[in-house]
């Protein structure tokens, strides 16, 4: 049986291989006989390990006129979310708290 450290190293290598493969995570898991739910668990751990949270960034709406432009949110795992500048604070809170 593999130790926890060995398992982590193996799964981190799998996450890196997936990222470089150009395949979707689902396709990578199917091709490599990995349970998708387990892969997502390890991908989250990998991303937290590689991109530790540095804190919060203050978001202000100064200079934005209502209804014009967009807001881009970049999550530590590389996901980018773009919303209209007219998005309510309540909705922005929900989007930001997804991470």
N, C-alpha and C positions, 0 to 999 in steps of 0.2 A: 504494500500500500504506500502511496505517495505521501510525503509530509505536506503540511499546509504551504510551506515555502516553495517546495517543488511544484505543487499544483498551481500556485500563484505565478511562478515563473513560466510554466507551460502555457497557462491561459493568457498571460500578458503577451507572450510570443504569438499566440493565436490572434489576439486583438490587433497586434502590429501587422501580422500577415494579412488579415482581413482589410485593414486600412490601405495596404499597398496593393491589394489584389484587384481593386476596381469593381469587385462584386458587391452586391447588396449584402447586408449582414445575414439576411435569410438565405440567400444563395450560398454564401460562404459556409454557413452552418450545415446546410444540406450536403454540400460537397465534401465537408470534412467530418461528417457524422457527429456534430456537436449539438446538444440540446439548446435550442434558441434562447430559452429563458435563462439558462446558465450562462450563455455567452453574454447576454445583456447585463447580467449581474457583474461579470468580470470586466466588461467594457466600462461600466460605471466606476468600478474600483480602479481600473487602469487610468481613466481620465482624471480621477481625483488624485491619484499618485503622481501623474505627469503634470497636472495643472492644479496645484493646491490653491484653494480659495484665498485670495489676497485681501478680501474685504468688499465693501460696497462702493459703488460709484454713484455720486449724487446726480440725479437727472433733473434738469430744470426745463421749463417750457418757455423761457425767455427768448424772444426773437422769433418765436413761431406764431404765425397767425392761424387762428382756428381754421382747420380744414385744408391747410396747405402743407405740402411736404410729407415726410414720413419719418418714423423713428425706427432705428435698427438696434436690436438687442443681440449681443453676441454672448452665448453661453460658453463656459469653460470647456465644454466638450466639442466646440467647433460649430455648433448649431447656430444659425443666424435667423432671427425672426424680424420681419419688417411689418410695421403697422402704420396706419395713417396717423398723422399728428392730431387728428380730432378724436382719437381713441380716448375713452374716459380713463381717469385715474384708477377707477375700480377695475376696469378691464386690464389696464397695464399691471396692476398689482397681481391679478390672477396669472397673467402671462409670466411675469418675473418670478413668481413663487413656484412655477413648474419645475424649476431647477432645484 
